[in-house]
């Protein structure tokens, strides 16, 4: 699944889409340009080569015709050594190989024959000697004139390939630069949005660059500022309401103590007031902000073991623990203690084993890669799988599934917020071997593996 996800990112990423699109366009443009150039320059190239060949043949023939007989041998030697031009008599017994087929050859032969002679012959080798061979006449005698291929051959396909490869390589570097320039602001915006989703505070995005990017970053920064202000106002309002509510609660507790009530009525009212105070405390815990800069290395195993030991003293809890010692994570010890206490208390209240008055809990803590995995499981009635996500939302209670109606519905929401503030992740699922019970699994980055939390 991980490989498939990485491949999907590789194939669907905007950077790679932009890169491959630019690569395709550049390659197609280069191929079209080369093909067009070779087609357009074929005629002028053939005419130019024909003029060069005709000039060489004409000058050579004139030199041989007007030179003294005793000087011709020396003239032929100079032509061969200095100009790469060789003259041979044309014999009927010559072993002639026709020229190599090329798009340029028909036009070349046409222009040459128009100027020299319609009977002019061309060959790629004569008597197993390779070169560019062309026939001409001096009076009634026929001769071969051989030129080096290097003087006439156009740029080879291998050279074209080399030049094209260099141009393509430089173009790909430009495509990488352009793709990065286009996608970097989007990647930065995506990273900031993910940080917001994880409850982190991203750095402000630069409000510079193209107009569209500048406006998007400015709008995002404004949105982050608005969210922070809303979060601050919400925490302030909840804290104010909780503080204002606790004052009359304290007065009501005093009046209950002083009132002439039966013990049963007094205990009931004390219970109601204690429950109201606990709900107010949950509001404060849920609204409480957390500063990641204050996180310190915390012995997660030790905190979990202490919470388990405290729960073992209760008469209605039976527990099995499997805790790997000394697993350190960066965090706040007070919040983590509250987290484990809430989960164990939640399991004790709502996860009692059917037909018993006791909650059987399994607590484990282990390291997997760079993560510390904590699991707290009960053997109660469990929660339907389709309700797991909803159970983590604030003010949500599944009374029919867990058999209780007390509380504000903030317990697991508070736990989830604490886990997220510590850079972790919380999952709910049932036991692998049975449909009953609820397993709360949390993963935290081990100390030294992550530097940004909360």
Secondary structure by P-SEA (a helix, b strand, c coil): caaaaaaaaaaacaaaaaaaaaaaaaaaaaaaaaaaaaaaaaaaaaaaaaaaaaaaaaaaaaaaaaccccaaaaaaaaaaacccbbbbbbbccccccccccccccaaaaaaaaacccccccccccccccccbbbbbbcccbbbbbbbbccccccccaaaaaaaaaaaaaaaaaaaaaaaaaacaaaaaaaaaaaaaaaccccccccccccaaaaaaaaaaaaaaaaaaaaaaaaaaaaaaaaaaaaaaaaaaaaaaaaccccaaaaaaaaaaaaaaaaaaaaaaaaabbbbcccccccaaaaaaaaaaaaaaacccccccccccccccccccaaaaaaaaaaaaaaaaaccccccccbbbbbbbbbbcccbbbbbbbbcccccccccccccccccccccccccccccccaaaaaaaaaaaaacbbbbbbcccccccbbbbbbbbbccccccccc
